[in-house]
Amino acid sequence: MVFLLGGTFRRVIDDLHRELAAQGHGEARPIHGFALQAISPEGVSISELGRRLGVSKQAAAKTAKSLESGGYVTRHVGIDDARAILLQRTDRAEEVLALSARFFDARMREWRSALGQERFDTMIDALAIIGEGRNLGDFPGWLGQ
């Protein structure tokens, strides 16, 4: 059962990244999606990004560098602390987040159609119960990046 859940998650993420590549985002990686969501529209420091992802500052800096080279974030000197680097999402980041959201919405519609509304709702309810209502939280850190 656990492997079915993990396999389903992996398939969805692999399918998402094939779609993103087809839309011009071939360099996007799963950690990038988590990181872009952790970067608020106002921006975030690398230290705070690490805390939000549950990874070290060094791992967050590595992820930030990868995001920057892909054109997903820009770096700015912090307003309150000139030593702090503030990461801000770019229009390219907003595009990949919007494409991802559309992909996930389409996948949910596919599952709802394949299962029927009642079975789909039962599946969602069951996942919420066995997952104790938890979302991905520090999933990127747990994966060890």
Z-matrix of the N, CA and C atoms (Angstrom, degrees):
N
C 1 1.456
C 2 1.530 1 111.03
N 3 1.324 2 117.04 1 -48.23
C 4 1.462 3 120.48 2 -178.83
C 5 1.524 4 110.33 3 -61.40
N 6 1.331 5 116.49 4 -38.02
C 7 1.453 6 120.21 5 -179.92
C 8 1.528 7 111.38 6 -69.01
N 9 1.336 8 116.91 7 -30.84
C 10 1.464 9 119.67 8 174.94
C 11 1.525 10 110.83 9 -64.56
N 12 1.325 11 115.87 10 -42.19
C 13 1.468 12 119.27 11 177.79
C 14 1.524 13 110.84 12 -64.08
N 15 1.328 14 116.33 13 -46.85
C 16 1.460 15 120.58 14 179.20
C 17 1.516 16 111.91 15 -62.81
N 18 1.320 17 116.32 16 -41.48
C 19 1.461 18 120.43 17 178.96
C 20 1.516 19 112.09 18 -65.44
N 21 1.317 20 116.27 19 -38.94
C 22 1.466 21 120.41 20 177.79
C 23 1.520 22 110.51 21 -64.81
N 24 1.328 23 116.30 22 -44.57
C 25 1.461 24 120.55 23 177.42
C 26 1.526 25 110.38 24 -58.57
N 27 1.324 26 116.21 25 -47.34
C 28 1.459 27 120.87 26 -179.03
C 29 1.525 28 111.33 27 -61.31
N 30 1.326 29 116.48 28 -42.91
C 31 1.467 30 119.51 29 179.38
C 32 1.519 31 111.27 30 -61.73
N 33 1.315 32 116.67 31 -45.05
C 34 1.466 33 120.26 32 -179.15
C 35 1.527 34 110.15 33 -61.91
N 36 1.317 35 117.27 34 -45.31
C 37 1.474 36 120.56 35 -179.25
C 38 1.524 37 110.68 36 -65.97
N 39 1.337 38 117.12 37 -41.32
C 40 1.471 39 119.67 38 177.11
C 41 1.525 40 110.88 39 -62.70
N 42 1.336 41 116.92 40 -43.78
C 43 1.469 42 120.69 41 177.93
C 44 1.529 43 111.07 42 -62.09
N 45 1.334 44 116.29 43 -42.37
C 46 1.463 45 120.61 44 177.79
C 47 1.521 46 110.37 45 -57.91
N 48 1.312 47 117.17 46 -46.16
C 49 1.460 48 119.83 47 -175.39
C 50 1.530 49 112.25 48 -72.34
N 51 1.319 50 117.68 49 -28.03
C 52 1.472 51 119.30 50 171.31
C 53 1.526 52 109.86 51 -64.98
N 54 1.330 53 115.91 52 -42.07
C 55 1.464 54 120.44 53 178.90
C 56 1.523 55 111.12 54 -66.31
N 57 1.324 56 116.86 55 -43.89
C 58 1.469 57 119.31 56 177.97
C 59 1.525 58 110.92 57 -60.82
N 60 1.328 59 117.32 58 -40.25
C 61 1.467 60 120.83 59 178.27
C 62 1.525 61 110.41 60 -62.06
N 63 1.329 62 116.25 61 -41.16
C 64 1.466 63 120.22 62 178.85
C 65 1.521 64 111.63 63 -65.14
N 66 1.339 65 116.62 64 -23.73
C 67 1.466 66 121.79 65 -179.62
C 68 1.533 67 112.25 66 -96.91
N 69 1.328 68 116.88 67 13.43
C 70 1.465 69 120.35 68 176.02
C 71 1.510 70 115.77 69 94.57
N 72 1.320 71 117.33 70 15.77
C 73 1.469 72 121.36 71 -178.94
C 74 1.526 73 110.76 72 -122.52
N 75 1.331 74 116.01 73 49.73
C 76 1.452 75 121.25 74 -177.39
C 77 1.512 76 114.72 75 -65.47
N 78 1.337 77 117.06 76 -21.73
C 79 1.466 78 120.32 77 -179.80
C 80 1.533 79 112.72 78 -85.80
N 81 1.324 80 117.41 79 -7.59
C 82 1.470 81 120.97 80 -179.06
C 83 1.527 82 109.78 81 -68.08
N 84 1.328 83 115.88 82 136.86
C 85 1.458 84 123.70 83 179.16
C 86 1.523 85 109.07 84 -122.38
N 87 1.338 86 118.18 85 158.79
C 88 1.462 87 119.61 86 -179.44
C 89 1.529 88 113.82 87 -52.36
N 90 1.324 89 118.41 88 -41.03
C 91 1.469 90 119.95 89 179.56
C 92 1.523 91 111.09 90 -61.60
N 93 1.319 92 117.28 91 -29.52
C 94 1.465 93 120.34 92 179.96
C 95 1.528 94 110.95 93 -63.30
N 96 1.324 95 116.51 94 -40.03
C 97 1.464 96 119.21 95 179.08
C 98 1.520 97 111.77 96 -62.20
N 99 1.337 98 115.83 97 -45.00
C 100 1.459 99 119.69 98 177.39
C 101 1.529 100 110.55 99 -61.15
N 102 1.324 101 115.80 100 -44.54
C 103 1.466 102 120.14 101 -177.07
C 104 1.519 103 111.26 102 -66.05
N 105 1.326 104 117.39 103 -43.93
C 106 1.468 105 119.51 104 -179.18
C 107 1.520 106 111.29 105 -62.90
N 108 1.315 107 116.67 106 -35.13
C 109 1.464 108 119.03 107 176.55
C 110 1.524 109 111.42 108 -70.32
N 111 1.324 110 116.54 109 -30.04
C 112 1.471 111 120.66 110 -179.94
C 113 1.528 112 111.53 111 -76.62
N 114 1.315 113 117.14 112 -18.74
C 115 1.471 114 121.11 113 178.95
C 116 1.523 115 107.40 114 -89.41
N 117 1.300 116 116.23 115 110.89
C 118 1.456 117 120.12 116 -178.53
C 119 1.523 118 109.62 117 -69.48
N 120 1.334 119 117.63 118 161.38
C 121 1.470 120 119.73 119 177.94
C 122 1.536 121 113.44 120 -56.45
N 123 1.335 122 116.88 121 -26.21
C 124 1.466 123 120.59 122 178.54
C 125 1.522 124 111.99 123 -79.47
N 126 1.327 125 116.44 124 -13.30
C 127 1.453 126 120.92 125 -178.36
C 128 1.511 127 110.99 126 101.47
N 129 1.333 128 114.97 127 170.65
C 130 1.455 129 120.92 128 -177.98
C 131 1.523 130 108.19 129 -155.15
N 132 1.322 131 116.77 130 149.49
C 133 1.462 132 120.54 131 175.33
C 134 1.525 133 108.98 132 -77.06
N 135 1.310 134 116.47 133 161.73
C 136 1.456 135 120.71 134 177.96
C 137 1.531 136 110.09 135 -63.08
N 138 1.318 137 117.18 136 -39.97
C 139 1.471 138 120.14 137 178.21
C 140 1.520 139 111.12 138 -60.28
N 141 1.321 140 116.21 139 -45.16
C 142 1.463 141 120.17 140 179.97
C 143 1.529 142 110.59 141 -67.57
N 144 1.317 143 117.64 142 -36.93
C 145 1.460 144 120.16 143 176.08
C 146 1.527 145 109.85 144 -58.90
N 147 1.322 146 116.69 145 -44.40
C 148 1.457 147 120.57 146 177.34
C 149 1.517 148 112.07 147 -58.99
N 150 1.336 149 116.78 148 -43.98
C 151 1.474 150 120.45 149 178.74
C 152 1.524 151 110.56 150 -62.44
N 153 1.322 152 116.37 151 -44.58
C 154 1.466 153 119.80 152 -178.42
C 155 1.517 154 112.61 153 -65.88
N 156 1.320 155 116.67 154 -32.22
C 157 1.466 156 120.39 155 179.85
C 158 1.521 157 112.52 156 -88.67
N 159 1.325 158 116.80 157 -13.18
C 160 1.454 159 120.27 158 -177.34
C 161 1.518 160 112.46 159 74.15
N 162 1.336 161 115.97 160 32.79
C 163 1.473 162 121.43 161 179.58
C 164 1.523 163 108.96 162 -125.83
N 165 1.318 164 116.14 163 168.97
C 166 1.463 165 120.89 164 178.50
C 167 1.532 166 110.64 165 -69.15
N 168 1.330 167 114.87 166 162.67
C 169 1.462 168 120.10 167 176.72
C 170 1.531 169 109.86 168 -60.95
N 171 1.329 170 116.55 169 -36.45
C 172 1.465 171 120.65 170 179.32
C 173 1.531 172 110.83 171 -65.48
N 174 1.325 173 117.07 172 -42.40
C 175 1.463 174 120.36 173 177.52
C 176 1.522 175 110.97 174 -65.46
N 177 1.333 176 116.76 175 -38.85
C 178 1.464 177 120.80 176 177.50
C 179 1.524 178 110.36 177 -64.87
N 180 1.334 179 117.05 178 -40.06
C 181 1.465 180 120.60 179 178.51
C 182 1.527 181 110.87 180 -63.94
N 183 1.331 182 116.33 181 -39.30
C 184 1.463 183 120.68 182 178.08
C 185 1.533 184 110.04 183 -64.42
N 186 1.315 185 116.85 184 -43.84
C 187 1.460 186 121.15 185 177.90
C 188 1.523 187 110.29 186 -63.66
N 189 1.339 188 116.77 187 -42.27
C 190 1.469 189 120.69 188 178.77
C 191 1.522 190 110.95 189 -61.04
N 192 1.311 191 116.47 190 -41.36
C 193 1.470 192 120.35 191 179.15
C 194 1.526 193 110.78 192 -62.34
N 195 1.321 194 116.15 193 -42.27
C 196 1.459 195 121.14 194 178.26
C 197 1.530 196 110.77 195 -64.88
N 198 1.323 197 117.00 196 -41.70
C 199 1.464 198 120.70 197 177.26
C 200 1.521 199 111.50 198 -63.71
N 201 1.317 200 115.43 199 -40.22
C 202 1.462 201 119.85 200 179.97
C 203 1.526 202 110.62 201 -66.21
N 204 1.319 203 117.43 202 -42.73
C 205 1.470 204 119.47 203 -179.26
C 206 1.528 205 111.07 204 -67.01
N 207 1.317 206 118.25 205 -25.59
C 208 1.459 207 121.69 206 175.77
C 209 1.515 208 113.71 207 -84.81
N 210 1.331 209 116.91 208 -3.85
C 211 1.461 210 120.69 209 179.83
C 212 1.514 211 114.18 210 82.02
N 213 1.351 212 116.72 211 18.95
C 214 1.461 213 120.35 212 -176.98
C 215 1.522 214 114.10 213 -93.31
N 216 1.330 215 117.03 214 -21.14
C 217 1.462 216 120.30 215 176.98
C 218 1.522 217 109.54 216 -139.41
N 219 1.301 218 114.01 217 158.17
C 220 1.460 219 121.46 218 169.59
C 221 1.515 220 107.43 219 -120.24
N 222 1.326 221 115.16 220 154.55
C 223 1.466 222 121.24 221 178.78
C 224 1.523 223 108.28 222 -106.38
N 225 1.318 224 114.74 223 140.09
C 226 1.458 225 121.76 224 177.32
C 227 1.522 226 108.29 225 -137.78
N 228 1.301 227 116.54 226 152.66
C 229 1.460 228 121.49 227 174.65
C 230 1.523 229 107.37 228 -71.76
N 231 1.336 230 115.74 229 136.18
C 232 1.453 231 120.63 230 -179.47
C 233 1.519 232 111.82 231 -63.70
N 234 1.308 233 116.22 232 143.77
C 235 1.470 234 121.79 233 -179.26
C 236 1.529 235 110.83 234 -70.18
N 237 1.336 236 117.24 235 -45.33
C 238 1.458 237 121.62 236 -177.03
C 239 1.521 238 113.03 237 -83.51
N 240 1.328 239 116.55 238 -22.93
C 241 1.457 240 121.17 239 -176.58
C 242 1.518 241 108.22 240 -143.68
N 243 1.321 242 116.42 241 107.93
C 244 1.467 243 121.22 242 -176.41
C 245 1.526 244 112.29 243 -64.16
N 246 1.340 245 117.17 244 -17.13
C 247 1.470 246 120.15 245 177.93
C 248 1.523 247 111.57 246 -80.69
N 249 1.315 248 116.39 247 -21.29
C 250 1.467 249 120.56 248 -177.72
C 251 1.531 250 110.28 249 -81.49
N 252 1.299 251 114.98 250 140.78
C 253 1.462 252 121.50 251 175.32
C 254 1.520 253 107.11 252 -101.71
N 255 1.322 254 115.46 253 125.23
C 256 1.451 255 121.33 254 179.34
C 257 1.522 256 108.84 255 -101.10
N 258 1.319 257 116.35 256 125.57
C 259 1.460 258 121.98 257 176.88
C 260 1.516 259 108.75 258 -95.57
N 261 1.323 260 116.21 259 134.78
C 262 1.457 261 120.58 260 176.59
C 263 1.513 262 109.24 261 -129.62
N 264 1.334 263 115.45 262 139.38
C 265 1.461 264 120.48 263 178.60
C 266 1.520 265 109.99 264 -69.24
N 267 1.317 266 115.26 265 145.29
C 268 1.460 267 121.80 266 176.96
C 269 1.532 268 109.50 267 -98.20
N 270 1.320 269 115.68 268 175.50
C 271 1.462 270 120.20 269 174.58
C 272 1.527 271 110.54 270 -60.31
N 273 1.322 272 116.56 271 -34.18
C 274 1.467 273 120.76 272 177.59
C 275 1.534 274 110.40 273 -63.39
N 276 1.317 275 117.27 274 -38.47
C 277 1.464 276 121.18 275 176.61
C 278 1.523 277 110.44 276 -65.30
N 279 1.313 278 116.23 277 -44.11
C 280 1.466 279 119.85 278 179.33
C 281 1.526 280 110.25 279 -61.20
N 282 1.333 281 116.18 280 -36.84
C 283 1.459 282 120.17 281 178.23
C 284 1.523 283 111.17 282 -64.53
N 285 1.326 284 117.69 283 -46.30
C 286 1.459 285 119.95 284 -178.42
C 287 1.528 286 110.80 285 -66.66
N 288 1.317 287 117.61 286 -35.07
C 289 1.467 288 120.02 287 176.59
C 290 1.527 289 110.89 288 -66.71
N 291 1.335 290 117.09 289 -40.95
C 292 1.469 291 120.75 290 178.48
C 293 1.527 292 111.04 291 -66.64
N 294 1.323 293 117.31 292 -42.44
C 295 1.466 294 120.75 293 176.78
C 296 1.524 295 110.83 294 -60.98
N 297 1.329 296 116.54 295 -41.65
C 298 1.466 297 121.01 296 178.75
C 299 1.522 298 111.01 297 -62.97
N 300 1.322 299 116.80 298 -44.13
C 301 1.468 300 120.69 299 -179.97
C 302 1.529 301 110.34 300 -62.09
N 303 1.327 302 116.98 301 -42.94
C 304 1.467 303 120.09 302 178.12
C 305 1.533 304 110.77 303 -63.57
N 306 1.331 305 116.54 304 -40.59
C 307 1.464 306 120.39 305 178.25
C 308 1.525 307 110.03 306 -60.23
N 309 1.342 308 117.58 307 -48.61
C 310 1.460 309 120.68 308 -178.01
C 311 1.526 310 111.20 309 -64.63
N 312 1.327 311 117.60 310 -38.50
C 313 1.470 312 120.25 311 176.29
C 314 1.524 313 110.61 312 -61.31
N 315 1.331 314 116.69 313 -43.55
C 316 1.467 315 120.68 314 179.07
C 317 1.523 316 110.74 315 -64.37
N 318 1.330 317 117.64 316 -40.54
C 319 1.463 318 120.89 317 179.80
C 320 1.527 319 110.22 318 -64.02
N 321 1.331 320 117.46 319 -39.86
C 322 1.466 321 119.97 320 178.23
C 323 1.524 322 110.32 321 -64.48
N 324 1.332 323 117.24 322 -39.87
C 325 1.465 324 120.07 323 177.77
C 326 1.534 325 110.20 324 -63.44
N 327 1.334 326 117.27 325 -40.53
C 328 1.469 327 121.28 326 177.78
C 329 1.524 328 110.57 327 -60.98
N 330 1.315 329 116.79 328 -46.70
C 331 1.459 330 120.34 329 -179.44
C 332 1.524 331 111.23 330 -64.97
N 333 1.330 332 115.90 331 -40.75
C 334 1.466 333 119.94 332 179.20
C 335 1.534 334 109.69 333 -62.56
N 336 1.316 335 116.69 334 -41.30
C 337 1.462 336 121.44 335 178.90
C 338 1.529 337 111.04 336 -66.53
N 339 1.315 338 117.16 337 -43.54
C 340 1.468 339 121.34 338 -178.66
C 341 1.527 340 111.99 339 -67.49
N 342 1.318 341 116.88 340 -37.92
C 343 1.466 342 121.13 341 -175.01
C 344 1.522 343 113.50 342 -93.43
N 345 1.321 344 116.60 343 -25.36
C 346 1.457 345 120.45 344 -169.06
C 347 1.517 346 108.51 345 87.79
N 348 1.333 347 116.06 346 152.75
C 349 1.459 348 120.70 347 -174.35
C 350 1.516 349 112.95 348 -58.98
N 351 1.334 350 117.47 349 -43.86
C 352 1.462 351 120.01 350 -176.21
C 353 1.531 352 111.65 351 -65.30
N 354 1.322 353 118.03 352 -47.29
C 355 1.464 354 120.69 353 179.53
C 356 1.532 355 110.78 354 -66.19
N 357 1.329 356 116.42 355 -37.37
C 358 1.467 357 120.03 356 177.79
C 359 1.528 358 109.71 357 -61.18
N 360 1.331 359 116.87 358 -49.32
C 361 1.469 360 120.67 359 179.31
C 362 1.529 361 111.15 360 -60.66
N 363 1.330 362 117.42 361 -39.95
C 364 1.463 363 121.60 362 177.63
C 365 1.525 364 110.16 363 -61.77
N 366 1.339 365 116.29 364 -42.48
C 367 1.467 366 120.14 365 178.86
C 368 1.528 367 110.49 366 -61.10
N 369 1.313 368 116.91 367 -46.52
C 370 1.473 369 121.15 368 -179.44
C 371 1.529 370 109.73 369 -62.11
N 372 1.332 371 116.46 370 -46.11
C 373 1.475 372 120.04 371 178.92
C 374 1.521 373 111.23 372 -60.40
N 375 1.340 374 116.99 373 -43.70
C 376 1.458 375 120.88 374 -179.18
C 377 1.524 376 110.96 375 -64.19
N 378 1.325 377 117.69 376 -43.13
C 379 1.464 378 120.45 377 178.45
C 380 1.530 379 111.19 378 -62.66
N 381 1.328 380 116.63 379 -38.56
C 382 1.468 381 119.89 380 178.32
C 383 1.525 382 110.85 381 -64.50
N 384 1.333 383 116.90 382 -37.57
C 385 1.464 384 120.82 383 -179.79
C 386 1.523 385 110.30 384 -70.15
N 387 1.326 386 117.71 385 -52.08
C 388 1.465 387 118.78 386 -175.70
C 389 1.518 388 112.01 387 -71.32
N 390 1.322 389 116.95 388 -24.82
C 391 1.464 390 120.25 389 175.91
C 392 1.509 391 112.54 390 -88.79
N 393 1.322 392 116.19 391 2.61
C 394 1.462 393 122.60 392 -179.72
C 395 1.523 394 111.67 393 53.64
N 396 1.332 395 115.95 394 34.61
C 397 1.458 396 121.22 395 176.31
C 398 1.514 397 114.75 396 72.55
N 399 1.336 398 117.48 397 6.92
C 400 1.474 399 120.41 398 -177.82
C 401 1.514 400 109.87 399 -77.22
N 402 1.322 401 114.43 400 145.36
C 403 1.458 402 118.90 401 171.14
C 404 1.524 403 107.49 402 -103.27
N 405 1.302 404 118.17 403 -163.05
C 406 1.462 405 120.01 404 -174.41
C 407 1.520 406 113.34 405 -68.38
N 408 1.312 407 118.31 406 -26.06
C 409 1.463 408 121.25 407 175.99
C 410 1.512 409 113.66 408 44.66
N 411 1.321 410 116.45 409 -116.74
C 412 1.462 411 120.02 410 -177.85
C 413 1.531 412 111.49 411 -92.79
N 414 1.308 413 117.39 412 29.38
C 415 1.453 414 122.43 413 -178.49
C 416 1.526 415 113.25 414 -50.26
N 417 1.339 416 119.11 415 -43.56
C 418 1.470 417 117.88 416 178.98
C 419 1.526 418 112.29 417 -59.99
N 420 1.319 419 117.23 418 -41.93
C 421 1.451 420 119.97 419 178.25
C 422 1.516 421 112.05 420 -66.20
N 423 1.318 422 116.16 421 -38.10
C 424 1.453 423 121.64 422 178.72
C 425 1.523 424 110.90 423 -63.65
N 426 1.318 425 117.34 424 -35.44
C 427 1.458 426 120.51 425 178.11
C 428 1.514 427 112.14 426 -69.68
N 429 1.325 428 116.35 427 -17.62
C 430 1.462 429 120.53 428 -178.94
C 431 1.514 430 112.66 429 79.59
N 432 1.307 431 114.76 430 13.70
C 433 1.468 432 122.50 431 179.18
C 434 1.488 433 108.69 432 48.66
